[in-house]
Amino acid sequence: GIISIWNIYPSDEKAELGCGTIPAFRGSGLMTEALREVVDYYFREIDLNSLEAFTEETNLKSISLLERCGFIEDRRVIDQSPFDEREYKMVVLTRTHPKLL
C-alpha cells in the first residue's frame, strides 16, 4: 500500500492525506495500523492544525478506515476530473491536531 501527505498548505495550517491498499491486503488491518502511525507523525513532526482526506462517497471502506483513524466528515464536494467531463461526489474527512481538541 501507499500513504502520502501532500498539498501541504502552511499558511492554512493543513495538508492532504492520500492512501491506498492493494486488494490482497485489504481487510488485514495493516493500513489502519500504518495510517495511525503516519497521522501521529504528521501532528508530532509537521505540526500543522489539520489533515484532510478526500474520498468518493461510494467508497465506504475508505470512509470507515479514515473514521477508525479519528477523521470525521467535514463536508461534501463535487470534483471534476481534469481528464474528462466526469464529476466525482467526494466526502472530505478531517482530523484535527490533538492540541486543538
C-alpha positions as CSV (number, residue, x, y, z in Angstrom):
1,G,0.0,0.0,0.0
2,I,0.9,3.7,0.0
3,I,0.3,6.6,2.3
4,S,1.1,10.2,1.2
5,I,0.9,13.6,2.8
6,W,0.8,16.2,0.0
7,N,-0.8,19.5,-0.9
8,I,0.8,21.0,2.2
9,Y,-0.5,24.5,2.9
10,P,1.4,26.0,5.8
11,S,-0.5,29.3,5.6
12,D,-3.8,27.4,6.1
13,E,-2.2,25.1,8.7
14,K,-3.3,21.9,6.8
15,A,-2.3,19.2,4.3
16,E,-4.0,16.4,2.4
17,L,-3.7,12.7,3.1
18,G,-3.8,10.0,0.4
19,C,-3.7,6.3,0.9
20,G,-4.4,3.1,-1.0
21,T,-4.0,-0.7,-0.4
22,I,-3.6,-3.5,-2.9
23,P,-6.5,-5.9,-2.9
24,A,-4.6,-8.8,-1.4
25,F,-4.1,-6.9,1.8
26,R,-7.4,-5.2,2.2
27,G,-9.1,-6.1,5.5
28,S,-5.9,-7.2,7.2
29,G,-5.6,-4.1,9.4
30,L,-2.2,-3.1,8.0
31,M,-3.5,0.1,6.6
32,T,-5.2,1.1,9.8
33,E,-2.1,0.5,11.8
34,A,0.2,2.3,9.3
35,L,-2.2,5.2,8.9
36,R,-2.4,5.8,12.6
37,E,1.4,6.0,12.8
38,V,1.6,8.4,9.8
39,V,-1.0,10.6,11.3
40,D,0.7,10.7,14.7
41,Y,4.0,11.5,12.9
42,Y,2.3,14.3,11.0
43,F,0.9,16.0,14.1
44,R,4.1,15.5,16.1
45,E,6.7,16.5,13.5
46,I,5.0,18.7,10.9
47,D,2.7,20.2,13.5
48,L,0.0,21.8,11.3
49,N,-3.5,22.1,12.6
50,S,-5.4,19.6,10.4
51,L,-5.2,16.9,7.9
52,E,-7.8,16.3,5.2
53,A,-8.7,13.2,3.2
54,F,-10.9,13.2,0.1
55,T,-12.7,10.0,-1.0
56,E,-15.6,9.2,-3.2
57,E,-18.8,9.0,-1.3
58,T,-19.4,5.4,-2.6
59,N,-16.0,4.3,-1.1
60,L,-17.4,3.1,2.2
61,K,-14.3,1.1,3.1
62,S,-12.1,4.2,2.8
63,I,-14.5,6.3,4.8
64,S,-14.6,3.6,7.5
65,L,-10.8,3.4,7.6
66,L,-10.5,7.1,8.0
67,E,-13.1,7.2,10.7
68,R,-11.3,4.4,12.6
69,C,-8.2,6.7,12.5
70,G,-10.0,9.6,14.0
71,F,-11.2,11.5,10.9
72,I,-14.7,13.0,10.8
73,E,-16.7,14.1,7.9
74,D,-16.3,17.8,7.3
75,R,-18.0,18.5,4.0
76,R,-19.0,17.1,0.6
77,V,-17.8,18.5,-2.7
78,I,-18.1,17.8,-6.4
79,D,-14.7,17.3,-8.0
80,Q,-14.5,17.5,-11.8
81,S,-11.9,15.3,-13.5
82,P,-9.2,17.2,-15.4
83,F,-9.2,14.4,-18.0
84,D,-12.8,14.1,-18.9
85,E,-16.2,15.6,-18.0
86,R,-16.9,13.1,-15.2
87,E,-17.9,14.6,-11.8
88,Y,-16.9,12.8,-8.6
89,K,-19.0,13.2,-5.5
90,M,-16.4,13.4,-2.7
91,V,-16.5,13.2,1.1
92,V,-13.9,15.3,2.8
93,L,-12.9,13.9,6.2
94,T,-10.7,15.9,8.6
95,R,-8.6,15.1,11.5
96,T,-7.7,18.0,13.9
97,H,-4.5,18.3,15.7
98,P,-4.9,16.8,19.3
99,K,-3.6,20.1,20.8
100,L,-6.7,21.8,19.5
101,L,-9.2,19.4,21.0
